[in-house]
Amino acid sequence: MNKELAADAAAAAVRRARYGSLPEPIRFEDMTEEVVAAPGGAESSYDPEGSWKYYSCLALDLGL
């Protein structure tokens, strides 16, 4: 068992020498950003007249 621990420690030392250490973890505060939304949600409002532009149907695409 001591041989296994010594081999694991030696392998870990070789890996550390070759690849170095891991970078510091990124904080959650650095990964998120607060953005003020537009009043009334103008960009994400539903537009029934323009909704057909984004409709996709395989049967229609194939002409069936």
Secondary structure, DSSP 8 states (H G I E B T S, - for coil): -HHHHHHHHHHHHHHHHHH--------HHHH-------GGGSTT---TTTGGGG---HHHHHT-
